Amino acid sequence: MNQHHEYERVFKHFDENGDGKISPEELQQCVKAVGGELSLAEAEMAVEELDTDGDGLLGLEDFLRFVEEVGEEEKVKDLKEAFKMYEMEGCGCITPKSLKRMLSRLGDSDF
């Protein structure tokens, strides 16, 4: 099953009244169910930003954009964490010395 269908299943699960829309409260519950945290105010802001038809609710396509944005934020967070592993000298950049040190910690002694 492809990812789009998985997200559609999630959407339908949290669309409690079956109207094809997710309210900010339902979005908050959805995020909580997957282990995230989203305040009601944050959920309302997300719905306001992503709601394409102006009804104050997220349709499936709006929800898919939300999932995509959250995924991008996670990728950026992961990249920042990885960068910090290589940037060991506190200078805000990866130096040849810090790169060599990290690669040797990872078991690559060819450097």
C-alpha positions as MATLAB code, in Angstrom:
seq = 'MNQHHEYERVFKHFDENGDGKISPEELQQCVKAVGGELSLAEAEMAVEELDTDGDGLLGLEDFLRFVEEVGEEEKVKDLKEAFKMYEMEGCGCITPKSLKRMLSRLGDSDF';
ca = [
       0.000    0.000    0.000;
       1.484    3.347   -0.931;
       1.934    6.203    1.492;
      -0.914    8.288    0.061;
      -3.390    5.504    0.844;
      -1.983    5.140    4.355;
      -2.511    8.849    5.005;
      -6.007    8.596    3.553;
      -6.791    5.786    5.995;
      -5.465    7.893    8.875;
      -7.541   10.830    7.660;
     -10.706    8.740    7.539;
     -10.016    7.306   10.976;
      -9.802   10.751   12.554;
     -12.702   12.170   10.564;
     -14.997   11.094   13.378;
     -18.257   12.349   11.899;
     -17.440   11.156    8.358;
     -17.941   14.549    6.723;
     -14.685   14.359    4.750;
     -13.137   17.089    6.891;
     -10.906   17.217    9.950;
     -11.442   19.872   12.583;
      -8.588   21.387   14.592;
      -9.588   19.138   17.509;
      -9.465   16.046   15.296;
      -6.082   17.148   13.915;
      -4.797   17.538   17.457;
      -5.940   13.988   18.288;
      -4.330   12.675   15.100;
      -0.946   14.162   15.987;
      -1.255   12.913   19.571;
      -2.033    9.402   18.336;
       1.266    9.209   16.476;
       3.232   10.377   19.499;
       3.467   14.067   18.688;
       2.286   17.094   20.540;
       0.117   19.814   19.086;
      -1.791   22.301   21.194;
      -5.294   23.256   20.173;
      -4.016   26.746   19.280;
      -1.323   25.197   17.042;
      -3.898   22.915   15.431;
      -6.169   25.897   14.784;
      -3.263   27.822   13.223;
      -2.341   24.830   11.038;
      -5.932   24.476    9.852;
      -6.142   28.208    9.150;
      -2.949   28.084    7.067;
      -3.811   24.927    5.132;
      -7.570   25.272    4.676;
      -8.017   25.870    0.952;
     -11.796   26.354    0.876;
     -12.058   28.612    3.942;
     -14.477   26.451    5.928;
     -12.179   26.144    8.966;
     -11.613   22.423    8.363;
      -9.035   20.322    6.542;
     -10.090   18.263    3.562;
      -8.004   15.276    2.510;
      -5.732   17.319    0.217;
      -5.222   19.922    2.969;
      -4.360   17.112    5.385;
      -1.852   15.629    2.938;
      -0.106   19.017    2.721;
       0.006   19.122    6.531;
       1.643   15.682    6.647;
       4.123   16.755    3.970;
       5.049   19.923    5.895;
       5.509   17.994    9.131;
       7.714   15.506    7.273;
       9.865   18.335    5.913;
      10.226   19.825    9.400;
      11.366   16.436   10.705;
      13.930   16.137    7.908;
      15.327   19.572    8.733;
      15.489   18.659   12.433;
      17.306   15.408   11.623;
      19.776   17.229    9.370;
      20.517   19.778   12.090;
      21.164   16.994   14.590;
      23.470   15.228   12.135;
      25.314   18.488   11.464;
      25.901   18.960   15.200;
      27.542   15.530   15.326;
      30.107   16.575   12.733;
      30.530   20.180   13.907;
      32.590   19.502   17.028;
      34.630   22.638   17.423;
      31.787   25.071   18.063;
      32.586   27.203   15.026;
      29.286   26.622   13.214;
      30.872   24.702   10.361;
      32.287   21.263    9.660;
      36.057   21.478    9.495;
      38.300   18.842    7.919;
      39.543   18.011   11.435;
      36.031   17.503   12.851;
      35.000   15.479    9.786;
      38.051   13.241   10.154;
      37.363   12.790   13.869;
      33.723   11.825   13.268;
      34.569    9.443   10.424;
      37.145    7.729   12.617;
      34.498    7.359   15.355;
      32.256    5.715   12.787;
      35.006    3.218   11.967;
      36.391    4.710    8.760;
      40.135    4.924    9.364;
      41.080    5.635    5.734;
      41.193    9.378    6.412;
];
